[in-house]
Amino acid sequence: MKKVVRFIANKYFIVAFCFMAWILFFDQNDWMSLQQRQRELNTVKDNIAYLKGEISTMNAEKMALITDAQGNLNNPHVLEQYAREHFRMKQDTEDVYVIEK
């Protein structure tokens, strides 16, 4: 017991303990902040993976619109139809009525 008290009363131990407490709890980059940043990083990585999948799906859609099965360019009317249906585009002389279900 005397050795333990002597060890705890050692100035090097006290300084090391204070340093560890400062680093773990009071510093700008403390343990809790690091854990929070790690969770945010994982969330962003998941989001990036999802968006990359969406990009590949959209690129496949784009290629299906631009070319037919043999690799020839599609008719421009197909692109016009897609733009009208998905983006509600119209010509200047037309009126568009949107009916929601």
N, C-alpha and C positions, 0 to 999 in steps of 0.2 A: 504494500500500500504506500509505503514511503517513496518507493521508486516511481510510482504512478504520479504522485503529487509533485515530485521533483521534476518529472518529465513534463507535466502540464505547466509547471511554473517556469520552465525553460524559455528564455526570451526568443529563441529561434522558433520554437513551437508556437508561441503566441503570435509572432509576426506572420508565420506561415498560415495559421488559422484565420487571422484577420484578413490576409490576402485572399484566401480561398472564399471566405464569406463575402468579401467585396466583389470578387469576380462572379460568384454564383448569383448574388441577389441584387447588388446595387449598381453594377456597371451598366453602361449603355447597351452592351451586348451580353446581357445576362442570360441565364439558362432558359427562362420562360420566353424571352424574345426570340431566341434561336429556335425553340420548338414551334412557335407561331410562324416564323418565317419558313420553316420546313413544311408545315401544313399548307401554307400559301403556295410554295413551290410545287408541291404535289398536285394541288388543284390546278395550277397553271399548266403543268405538264399533261394532266388529263384533258384539259381544254384544248391544248395544242393537238393531241392525238385525235380528239373528236373532229376538230376543224380540218385536219389533214384528210381524214376519211370523207368528210363532206366535199372537200376540194376534188378528190379523186372521183367521187360520184358525179359531181357537176361536170368534170372534164369528160367523163364517159357519156353523159347526156349531151354535151356540146358536140362531141364527135358523132353521136347518133343523129343529131339534127343536121350537121354540116354534110356528112357523107352517107351514102347508102351502103348496102351490104358488100358491094363490089369495090368500094373505095372511091366511087365517082361522086362529084359534087351534087348535092340535092337541089331540087327546084327551089328558088327563092320564096315561092308561095308557102312552103313548109315552114320556113323561118318566120314569115309574116304571120302565119296562123298561130305559131307558138307565142310570138310576142303579143298578139291580140288576146290570147287566152290567159297567159300567165301575168302579163304586165299591164293589161287593159290599155294597150296602145291603140290609137285610132288615127285616121287621116283627118285633115282639117275640115273636110266637108261632112264628116260623119258625127253622129251622136251616139254615145254609149250608155246603155241602161243596164245597171247591175242589179240583178235580182238575187237577194240572199234567201236561203232556205230557213 
